Amino acid sequence: MGSKVFEHDDVHMRVDHGIFELFRRNRIIGSYRSPLSWVKVRAEARKGGLTRLHFGNVEQLDEPIYASTTSSRHLLATVEIPSTDEPLYRAFFTELAHLSDRPIAP
């Protein structure tokens, strides 16, 4: 698997040799790094036209890589984005789901 990069506003995500990395350019130092096969992203719709993307590790390897949620348990990093940008992120994770032979929730 080659590398894939997604950059939008203050978020930089990349997959290289099966390793997923998330970087945020903000005041909080933090990143998230995991084998792609372990990555789980849960999108939580918030008030005010915002969506929070919660990143963590799957408990079962057949879990969808990307899904909607109302809970943010067991998650390691969060990125807040305008809800209008969510389809861009969903498209990137759909590509990653195909690359890693994992499902994406409808």
VEXFIKE-859399 format. One record per residue: x, y, z of N, C-alpha, C in turn. Coordinates in steps of 0.2 Angstrom, whole numbers, padded with zeros to 4 digits, always signed. Layout:
% VEXFIKE-859399
XYZXYZXYZ...
***
This chain:
% VEXFIKE-859399
+0004-0006+0000+0000+0000+0000+0004+0006+0000+0003+0011-0004+0007+0017-0005+0005+0022+0001+0006+0028-0001+0004+0033+0004-0002+0037+0002-0006+0039+0006-0012+0043+0005-0012+0049+0010-0013+0055+0007-0013+0061+0012-0020+0065+0011-0022+0067+0016-0028+0072+0016-0026+0078+0021-0027+0084+0018-0026+0090+0021-0032+0095+0020-0034+0097+0026-0040+0102+0025-0040+0106+0032-0039+0113+0031-0039+0118+0036-0033+0116+0041-0034+0114+0047-0029+0113+0052-0028+0106+0053-0031+0101+0049-0030+0094+0049-0026+0091+0044-0021+0087+0046-0017+0083+0041-0018+0076+0043-0020+0072+0038-0020+0064+0040-0016+0061+0034-0013+0056+0036-0009+0052+0031-0009+0045+0033-0009+0040+0027-0007+0033+0028-0001+0032+0024+0003+0029+0028+0010+0027+0024+0012+0020+0027+0012+0015+0022+0014+0008+0024+0010+0005+0029+0003+0007+0029-0002+0004+0033-0002+0007+0040+0001+0013+0041+0001+0016+0047-0003+0023+0046-0008+0024+0050-0012+0030+0050-0010+0035+0055-0009+0041+0052-0007+0047+0057-0012+0053+0056-0013+0056+0062-0017+0062+0062-0013+0067+0065-0013+0073+0062-0010+0079+0065-0015+0085+0065-0015+0089+0070-0019+0095+0071-0015+0101+0072-0015+0106+0068-0012+0112+0069-0016+0117+0074-0014+0116+0080-0018+0121+0085-0014+0122+0091-0017+0124+0096-0013+0126+0102-0012+0120+0106-0016+0114+0105-0015+0108+0109-0010+0104+0105-0005+0102+0108+0000+0097+0105-0003+0090+0105-0004+0087+0100-0006+0080+0100-0007+0077+0093-0006+0071+0093-0007+0068+0086-0010+0061+0088-0012+0057+0083-0014+0050+0084-0011+0046+0079-0008+0040+0081-0005+0036+0076-0007+0029+0078-0009+0025+0072-0011+0018+0073-0010+0014+0067-0010+0008+0067-0010+0004+0061-0017+0005+0058-0018+0006+0052-0024+0007+0049-0029+0002+0050-0028-0004+0051-0032-0009+0053-0036-0009+0060-0033-0004+0064-0035-0003+0071-0039+0003+0071-0039+0007+0066-0042+0014+0066-0049+0014+0067-0052+0018+0071-0059+0019+0071-0061+0027+0072-0065+0029+0068-0067+0036+0068-0075+0036+0069-0077+0040+0074-0084+0041+0075-0086+0048+0074-0091+0050+0070-0093+0057+0069-0099+0058+0073-0098+0063+0077-0103+0066+0082-0106+0072+0080-0112+0073+0078-0115+0079+0076-0116+0083+0082-0114+0090+0082-0115+0094+0088-0119+0100+0086-0121+0104+0091-0125+0110+0089-0120+0115+0086-0124+0120+0083-0120+0126+0080-0116+0124+0073-0119+0119+0070-0116+0117+0063-0109+0114+0064-0107+0110+0069-0101+0107+0070-0101+0100+0071-0096+0096+0069-0096+0089+0069-0089+0087+0073-0089+0083+0077-0083+0081+0081-0081+0074+0078-0075+0073+0076-0073+0067+0073-0068+0064+0079-0070+0058+0082-0067+0055+0087-0063+0049+0085-0056+0049+0086-0052+0044+0083-0050+0039+0089-0050+0033+0088-0048+0028+0093-0046+0021+0089-0046+0016+0093-0044+0010+0091-0050+0005+0092-0051+0001+0087-0057-0004+0086-0056-0009+0092-0061-0012+0094-0061-0017+0099-0062-0024+0095-0065-0024+0089-0066-0029+0085-0063-0027+0078-0059-0031+0075-0056-0029+0068-0061-0029+0063-0067-0031+0063-0072-0030+0058-0077-0024+0059-0075-0020+0064-0079-0014+0065-0078-0009+0059-0083-0005+0058-0082+0000+0052-0077+0005+0054-0073+0007+0049-0068+0012+0050-0071+0019+0052-0077+0020+0049-0080+0027+0050-0088+0026+0051-0091+0029+0056-0098+0028+0058-0100+0034+0062-0107+0035+0062-0109+0040+0067-0110+0038+0074-0110+0042+0078-0110+0040+0085-0113+0045+0090-0116+0043+0095-0118+0048+0100-0114+0048+0107-0109+0043+0106-0104+0042+0112-0097+0043+0110-0093+0045+0114-0086+0046+0113-0081+0042+0117-0084+0036+0119-0080+0032+0124-0074+0028+0120-0069+0027+0124-0063+0024+0121-0060+0027+0115-0060+0034+0115-0057+0037+0109-0051+0041+0112-0046+0042+0107-0040+0045+0109-0038+0052+0107-0042+0054+0102-0041+0061+0099-0047+0063+0096-0048+0070+0096-0054+0073+0093-0053+0079+0089-0056+0079+0083-0055+0085+0079-0062+0088+0078-0063+0094+0079-0069+0098+0078-0069+0101+0071-0074+0100+0067-0075+0102+0060-0081+0105+0059-0082+0110+0054-0089+0112+0052-0092+0106+0049-0099+0105+0050-0103+0099+0048-0103+0099+0040-0102+0105+0037-0102+0105+0030-0096+0102+0027-0091+0101+0031-0084+0098+0028-0085+0090+0029-0089+0088+0033-0090+0081+0035-0089+0076+0029-0093+0078+0023-0093+0073+0017-0086+0073+0015-0081+0078+0015-0074+0077+0013-0071+0072+0017-0072+0072+0023-0068+0067+0028-0071+0060+0027-0078+0060+0026-0081+0053+0025-0078+0050+0018-0077+0054+0013-0075+0052+0007-0067+0049+0008-0063+0052+0012-0057+0050+0013-0057+0043+0017-0061+0043+0022-0061+0037+0026-0065+0031+0022-0069+0033+0017-0072+0028+0012-0066+0025+0008-0061+0029+0006-0055+0026+0002-0051+0022+0007-0050+0024+0013-0046+0020+0018-0049+0013+0019-0056+0013+0020-0060+0007+0021-0058+0002+0015-0059+0005+0009-0057+0000+0003-0050-0002+0003-0045+0002+0005-0038+0000+0005-0037-0005+0011-0041-0005+0016-0039-0009+0022-0044-0015+0022-0049-0015+0017-0054-0021+0017-0058-0021+0023-0060-0015+0025-0065-0014+0031-0071-0010+0029-0077-0011+0032-0083-0008+0031-0083-0001+0033-0088+0003+0030-0089+0010+0032-0097+0010+0034-0099+0012+0039-0106+0012+0041-0110+0017+0036-0116+0015+0035-0120+0020+0030-0121+0026+0033
***
